[in-house]
Amino acid sequence: MIEIRIHGRGGQGAVTTGQIMAIAAFYDNKQSQTFPMFGVERSGAPVQAFARISDEKINIRSQIYNPDIVIVLDASLLETVDVTSGLKEKGTLIINTNKKPSDLNINRNFNIRTVDATSIALKIFGRPIVNTPMLGAFSKITKEISLNSLTKAIDETFLKTKGKKIAELNKKAITAVYNQTK
Amino acid sequence: MKKVIEASTAVALGVKLCEPGVIPMYPITPQTHIVERLADYINDGLLSSEMIHVESEHSAISAALGAEAMGVRTFTATASQGLALMHEILFVVAGMRLPVVMAVANRALSAPINIWNDHQDSISERDSGWIQLYVESAQEALDTIIQAYKIAENRKVLLPVMVCLDGFTLSHVYEPVDILKQEDVNKFLPQYNPLFKLDPKKPITMGPIGFPNTYMEFRKQTHDTMLDSINIIKDVNNQFKESFNRSYGNGLIETYKIEDANYAIAAMGTACSTTRVVVDELRKQGKKVGLIKIKSFRPFPKQEIISCCKNIKGIAVIDRNISLGNEGALYTELRSAFYNQNKKPIIKGFIAGLGGRDITPDHIKTAFKKIENSSDTEWLL
């Protein structure tokens, strides 16, 4: 089982990131679970969401304290939130930023990966929507979920509620980030 | 069909499959997603229930009472202060023998104000005459809603049922859920055919005064029915298994690795899921420990619990509630159940997970270690 923590700001869609991740993992024939940091959401305030992906049924229902992977949707959080808190030794830290990992001054034994999802989102959506695009980076780096399942999960989440156009843009953005991620 | 959905959506889908005629609703965290989904289904023409948007929880349960008295299947949902506000009418619904089904997304009671999970809200309604079933997964939530109507509407029962799911800790979790087919649910749960109903063409009085010469008989009747419902709950669980190939223990309790265990952890709701993980871990260390999940808190399945504890030396009881000035409610009930037994296990009470405090595997492990020692209530902070 791998445990994932997603950091974002209220309104950025960290909870949706977890949902689409869990749906995609299930399409990949894995078991999954996702939940938000329980509480009162305020726009712009730091928020967290959590996910678990496993080959076996997931029973544990406590919160996640020692994630294997941390995703940061907004690099400005690095200044105020300890995004590496509890991250396992050699754990993966995926950050949305135009900086290189070596420029972030996180001098710990983590697998730090950066991707400039904001620039890609601005080109595709015309707005800095990064919560779904970052899943492209997650898929490429961790191989825990496939790109194909991600696009299916996008359809399941957005087709009915937001329409075909939004779903297609999200898929385009995820694929672009996937391709750009090394 | 299996899909990753929120547990609140699973509850709403369970309700949709039972097609209640009337759904009075009033929002309160962390229950709101349930009635929001139901409002969506009604708006989208997927559910033909009449939605009554009331001004308080007292009105929500009163409207449910009225609709159910008219012979209509009814649903509502609430939590915490909302359930407390319903308190007065809960007893009336049960006393009038109206089979209302209600979901409770368990949340702490004020003060201090707290929107997070514990079981204080529904435990405080223990004596209201409602059957109380506690679930630990989104799947169990969906399945139990359907079972709840079949239990409640059974003419040997005719009592309301509360389906209790941990607020946030379960209500806001997305996980894979098998969504039952409407035609299969229709076969399992027949249309509601009330024994009595309010009808201008055939007037009757419901809920009149009970003088001292009859009131106690009514109370005893309701109590006896509650005890008899133990068998109906078991039956419904068995029928559900036949229809859908899924069941939850015997419907009242569910055990895990208890057969050869010397020690047991007893809990309700999502703490049971985490306990399963701890049981597996302790078993690897050679500890003979198992889980007793109490699904039905009312009626309290004394005999079923005693029967599964024949070789148990000690039970650690995890209570997500506290009867201030005494102890956790499940601890009280369990000790009382064993009082007349010749062979009694050591039973220790642990208060945990109040007001959204996370119950971790370490808490459960600590509780396990302590059942081998003394026997006072302790707090897991």
Interface residues (C-beta under 8 A of the other chain):
Chain A: G18 Q19 A22 I23 F26 Q31 S32 Q33 T34 F35 P36 F38 G39 V40 I58 N59 I60 R61 S62 Q63 Y65 E156
Chain B: K2 K3 V4 P30 I115 W116 N117 E136 F168 T169 L170 H172 V173 Y174 E175 P176 T270 A271 S273 T274 R276 V277 G356 D358 I359 T360 P361
